[in-house]
């Protein structure tokens, strides 16, 4: 399960980067962000993020975003 969560977090990181670099429109990002926030509202995803980030380095801005999604969902 963690392997699939890692792939999902990698995808989320790429989507976040595309939004911040202006390579996608705001409407597309809004849809993606809603999905990311929904995923992080689930305990399994929050727990998975905490485990995966122990051995995986995501760039700082995305990590802050993910951590904020987690704190917002609790």
C-alpha positions as CSV (number, residue, x, y, z in Angstrom):
1,X,0.0,0.0,0.0
2,X,2.8,2.4,0.8
3,X,4.3,1.9,-2.6
4,X,1.1,3.2,-4.2
5,X,0.8,6.0,-1.7
6,X,4.4,7.0,-2.6
7,X,3.5,7.1,-6.3
8,X,0.4,9.2,-5.4
9,X,2.5,11.7,-3.3
10,X,5.0,11.9,-6.2
11,X,2.2,12.7,-8.5
12,X,0.8,15.3,-6.1
13,X,4.3,16.9,-5.8
14,X,4.5,17.1,-9.6
15,X,1.0,18.7,-9.8
16,X,1.9,21.2,-7.1
17,X,5.1,22.1,-9.0
18,X,3.1,22.6,-12.2
19,X,0.7,24.9,-10.5
20,X,3.4,27.0,-8.9
21,X,5.4,27.3,-12.1
22,X,2.3,28.5,-14.0
23,X,2.2,25.5,-16.4
24,X,-1.4,24.7,-15.7
25,X,-4.4,26.9,-15.3
26,X,-5.9,27.8,-11.9
27,X,-9.1,25.8,-12.6
28,X,-7.1,22.6,-13.2
29,X,-5.1,23.2,-10.0
30,X,-8.2,23.8,-8.0
31,X,-9.5,20.4,-9.0
32,X,-6.3,18.7,-8.2
33,X,-5.9,20.5,-4.9
34,X,-9.4,19.5,-3.9
35,X,-8.5,15.9,-4.5
36,X,-5.2,16.1,-2.6
37,X,-6.9,17.8,0.4
38,X,-9.6,15.1,0.3
39,X,-7.0,12.3,0.3
40,X,-5.2,13.9,3.2
41,X,-8.4,14.1,5.1
42,X,-8.2,10.3,5.4
43,X,-6.2,8.8,8.3
44,X,-4.5,6.3,6.1
45,X,-3.1,9.0,3.8
46,X,-2.0,11.1,6.8
47,X,-0.3,8.1,8.3
48,X,1.3,7.1,5.0
49,X,2.7,10.6,4.5
50,X,4.3,10.5,7.9
51,X,5.9,7.1,7.1
52,X,7.0,7.9,3.6
53,X,8.6,11.3,4.4
54,X,11.0,9.5,6.8
55,X,12.9,8.1,3.8
56,X,11.8,10.3,0.9
57,X,12.7,14.0,0.4
58,X,10.1,16.2,-1.2
59,X,11.0,19.7,-2.0
60,X,10.2,22.1,0.9
61,X,7.2,24.0,-0.6
62,X,5.3,20.8,-1.4
63,X,6.1,19.3,2.1
64,X,4.8,22.5,3.7
65,X,1.6,22.2,1.5
66,X,1.1,18.6,2.4
67,X,1.6,19.2,6.1
68,X,-0.8,22.1,6.0
69,X,-3.4,19.9,4.3
70,X,-3.0,17.4,7.1
71,X,-3.3,20.1,9.8
72,X,-6.3,21.6,8.1
73,X,-8.1,18.2,8.0
74,X,-7.8,17.6,11.7
